[in-house]
């Protein structure tokens, strides 16, 4: 009897933890503008380093 109650409680805690994790990732997601600018900077640096090597 007690084992079934603990199993339900732990399952509920697991579900809450998963929902908290998903919501936290959605809230703190980087914006598209930041992602694009970071990619553009990376490509620019890569092209400059290749031009300097030639």
DSSP file (Angstrom, degrees, kcal/mol; ACC not computed):
  #  RESIDUE AA STRUCTURE BP1 BP2  ACC     N-H-->O    O-->H-N    N-H-->O    O-->H-N    TCO  KAPPA ALPHA  PHI   PSI    X-CA   Y-CA   Z-CA
    1    1 A X     >        0   0    0      0, 0.0     4,-1.6     0, 0.0     5,-0.1   0.000 360.0 360.0 360.0 -49.3    0.0    0.0    0.0
    2    2 A X  H  >  +     0   0    0      1,-0.2     4,-2.6     2,-0.2     5,-0.2   0.868 360.0  57.7 -66.6 -35.3    2.7    2.5    1.0
    3    3 A X  H  > S+     0   0    0      1,-0.2     4,-2.3     2,-0.2    -1,-0.2   0.892 105.0  50.3 -62.8 -39.5    4.8    1.5   -2.0
    4    4 A X  H  > S+     0   0    0      2,-0.2     4,-2.0     1,-0.2    -1,-0.2   0.891 110.8  49.2 -66.0 -38.6    2.0    2.4   -4.4
    5    5 A X  H  X S+     0   0    0     -4,-1.6     4,-2.4     2,-0.2    -2,-0.2   0.929 112.2  47.6 -66.2 -44.9    1.6    5.8   -2.8
    6    6 A X  H  X S+     0   0    0     -4,-2.6     4,-2.9     1,-0.2     5,-0.2   0.883 109.5  54.3 -63.3 -38.2    5.3    6.5   -3.0
    7    7 A X  H  X S+     0   0    0     -4,-2.3     4,-2.1    -5,-0.2    -1,-0.2   0.917 110.6  45.5 -61.9 -43.2    5.4    5.4   -6.6
    8    8 A X  H  X S+     0   0    0     -4,-2.0     4,-2.2     2,-0.2    -2,-0.2   0.892 113.4  49.9 -66.7 -40.2    2.6    7.8   -7.5
    9    9 A X  H  X S+     0   0    0     -4,-2.4     4,-2.3     2,-0.2    -2,-0.2   0.933 112.7  46.1 -64.7 -45.6    4.3   10.6   -5.5
   10   10 A X  H  X S+     0   0    0     -4,-2.9     4,-2.3     1,-0.2    -1,-0.2   0.867 111.7  52.1 -66.4 -36.2    7.7   10.0   -7.2
   11   11 A X  H  X S+     0   0    0     -4,-2.1     4,-2.2    -5,-0.2    -1,-0.2   0.902 109.8  49.3 -65.2 -40.5    6.0    9.9  -10.7
   12   12 A X  H  X S+     0   0    0     -4,-2.2     4,-2.4     2,-0.2    -2,-0.2   0.905 110.7  49.9 -64.6 -41.8    4.2   13.2  -10.0
   13   13 A X  H  X S+     0   0    0     -4,-2.3     4,-2.4     1,-0.2    -2,-0.2   0.900 110.5  51.1 -63.0 -40.6    7.6   14.8   -8.9
   14   14 A X  H  X S+     0   0    0     -4,-2.3     4,-2.2     2,-0.2    -2,-0.2   0.911 110.3  48.2 -63.1 -43.6    9.2   13.4  -12.1
   15   15 A X  H  X S+     0   0    0     -4,-2.2     4,-2.4     2,-0.2    -2,-0.2   0.914 112.2  49.0 -64.3 -43.0    6.5   14.9  -14.3
   16   16 A X  H  X S+     0   0    0     -4,-2.4     4,-2.5     1,-0.2    -2,-0.2   0.909 110.6  51.0 -63.3 -41.5    6.7   18.3  -12.6
   17   17 A X  H  X S+     0   0    0     -4,-2.4     4,-2.2     2,-0.2    -2,-0.2   0.902 110.7  48.6 -63.1 -41.4   10.5   18.3  -13.0
   18   18 A X  H  X S+     0   0    0     -4,-2.2     4,-2.3     2,-0.2    -2,-0.2   0.918 112.2  48.0 -65.3 -43.3   10.2   17.5  -16.7
   19   19 A X  H  X S+     0   0    0     -4,-2.4     4,-2.6     1,-0.2     5,-0.2   0.904 111.2  50.9 -63.8 -41.0    7.6   20.3  -17.2
   20   20 A X  H  X S+     0   0    0     -4,-2.5     4,-2.3     1,-0.2    -1,-0.2   0.901 110.2  50.3 -62.3 -41.1    9.8   22.7  -15.3
   21   21 A X  H  X S+     0   0    0     -4,-2.2     4,-2.0     2,-0.2    -2,-0.2   0.920 112.2  46.1 -63.7 -45.3   12.8   21.8  -17.4
   22   22 A X  H  X S+     0   0    0     -4,-2.3     4,-2.0     2,-0.2    -2,-0.2   0.931 114.5  47.0 -64.9 -46.1   10.9   22.3  -20.7
   23   23 A X  H  X S+     0   0    0     -4,-2.6     4,-2.4     1,-0.2    -1,-0.2   0.894 110.5  53.2 -64.1 -39.4    9.3   25.6  -19.6
   24   24 A X  H  X S+     0   0    0     -4,-2.3     4,-2.0    -5,-0.2    -1,-0.2   0.894 109.2  48.8 -62.9 -40.5   12.7   26.9  -18.4
   25   25 A X  H  < S+     0   0    0     -4,-2.0    -1,-0.2     2,-0.2    -2,-0.2   0.867 111.5  49.7 -67.9 -36.1   14.3   26.1  -21.8
   26   26 A X  H >< S+     0   0    0     -4,-2.0     3,-0.9     1,-0.2    -2,-0.2   0.912 112.5  47.0 -67.8 -42.1   11.5   27.9  -23.6
   27   27 A X  H 3< S+     0   0    0     -4,-2.4    -2,-0.2     1,-0.2    -1,-0.2   0.888 116.8  42.1 -68.2 -39.8   11.8   31.0  -21.5
   28   28 A X  T 3< S+     0   0    0     -4,-2.0    -1,-0.2    -5,-0.2    -2,-0.2   0.095  82.9 136.6 -98.3  22.9   15.5   31.3  -21.7
   29   29 A X    <   -     0   0    0     -3,-0.9     2,-0.1     1,-0.1    -3,-0.1  -0.460  59.7-112.0 -71.3 139.5   15.8   30.5  -25.4
   30   30 A X        -     0   0    0     -2,-0.2    -1,-0.1     1,-0.1     2,-0.0  -0.424  36.9-108.5 -69.4 146.1   18.2   32.7  -27.4
   31   31 A X     >  -     0   0    0      1,-0.1     4,-1.9    -2,-0.1     5,-0.1  -0.329  20.5-116.4 -75.4 159.8   16.6   34.9  -29.9
   32   32 A X  H  > S+     0   0    0      1,-0.2     4,-2.5     2,-0.2     5,-0.2   0.868 114.7  57.1 -63.4 -37.4   16.8   34.3  -33.6
   33   33 A X  H  > S+     0   0    0      1,-0.2     4,-2.4     2,-0.2    -1,-0.2   0.910 107.0  48.3 -62.0 -42.3   18.7   37.6  -34.1
   34   34 A X  H  > S+     0   0    0      2,-0.2     4,-2.2     1,-0.2    -1,-0.2   0.903 111.7  50.0 -64.2 -41.2   21.4   36.5  -31.7
   35   35 A X  H  X S+     0   0    0     -4,-1.9     4,-2.1     2,-0.2    -2,-0.2   0.920 112.6  46.2 -63.7 -44.2   21.7   33.1  -33.4
   36   36 A X  H  X S+     0   0    0     -4,-2.5     4,-2.5     2,-0.2    -2,-0.2   0.910 113.0  49.0 -67.1 -42.5   22.1   34.7  -36.8
   37   37 A X  H  X S+     0   0    0     -4,-2.4     4,-2.3    -5,-0.2    -1,-0.2   0.892 110.8  50.5 -66.7 -37.5   24.6   37.3  -35.7
   38   38 A X  H  X S+     0   0    0     -4,-2.2     4,-2.0     2,-0.2    -1,-0.2   0.904 112.1  47.8 -65.1 -40.3   26.7   34.7  -34.0
   39   39 A X  H  X S+     0   0    0     -4,-2.1     4,-2.4     2,-0.2    -2,-0.2   0.899 111.1  50.6 -66.5 -40.4   26.7   32.5  -37.1
   40   40 A X  H  X S+     0   0    0     -4,-2.5     4,-2.4     1,-0.2    -2,-0.2   0.904 110.0  49.8 -65.1 -41.1   27.6   35.5  -39.3
   41   41 A X  H  X S+     0   0    0     -4,-2.3     4,-2.5     2,-0.2     5,-0.2   0.912 110.7  50.5 -62.9 -42.2   30.5   36.4  -37.0
   42   42 A X  H  X S+     0   0    0     -4,-2.0     4,-2.3     2,-0.2    -2,-0.2   0.930 111.9  46.4 -61.7 -46.3   31.8   32.8  -37.1
   43   43 A X  H  X S+     0   0    0     -4,-2.4     4,-2.5     2,-0.2    -1,-0.2   0.905 112.0  51.7 -64.2 -41.4   31.6   32.6  -40.9
   44   44 A X  H  X S+     0   0    0     -4,-2.4     4,-2.3     1,-0.2    -2,-0.2   0.926 111.3  46.4 -61.7 -45.6   33.3   36.0  -41.2
   45   45 A X  H  X S+     0   0    0     -4,-2.5     4,-2.3     1,-0.2    -1,-0.2   0.889 111.8  52.0 -63.9 -39.2   36.2   34.9  -38.9
   46   46 A X  H  X S+     0   0    0     -4,-2.3     4,-2.0    -5,-0.2    -2,-0.2   0.921 110.9  47.0 -63.7 -44.5   36.5   31.6  -40.8
   47   47 A X  H  X S+     0   0    0     -4,-2.5     4,-2.2     1,-0.2    -2,-0.2   0.896 112.1  50.6 -65.3 -40.3   36.8   33.4  -44.2
   48   48 A X  H  X S+     0   0    0     -4,-2.3     4,-2.0     1,-0.2    -1,-0.2   0.897 110.0  49.4 -64.6 -40.0   39.3   35.9  -42.8
   49   49 A X  H  X S+     0   0    0     -4,-2.3     4,-1.4     1,-0.2    -1,-0.2   0.878 111.4  49.3 -68.4 -35.7   41.5   33.1  -41.4
   50   50 A X  H  X S+     0   0    0     -4,-2.0     4,-1.1     2,-0.2    -2,-0.2   0.885 110.9  49.9 -68.8 -37.7   41.4   31.2  -44.7
   51   51 A X  H  < S+     0   0    0     -4,-2.2    -2,-0.2     1,-0.2    -1,-0.2   0.864 109.6  51.4 -67.8 -35.4   42.3   34.4  -46.6
   52   52 A X  H  < S+     0   0    0     -4,-2.0    -1,-0.2     1,-0.2    -2,-0.2   0.811 107.2  53.9 -71.1 -29.3   45.3   35.0  -44.3
   53   53 A X  H  <        0   0    0     -4,-1.4    -1,-0.2     1,-0.2    -2,-0.2   0.770 360.0 360.0 -76.3 -25.3   46.6   31.5  -44.8
   54   54 A X     <        0   0    0     -4,-1.1    -1,-0.2    -3,-0.2    -2,-0.2   0.453 360.0 360.0 -85.0 360.0   46.6   31.8  -48.6
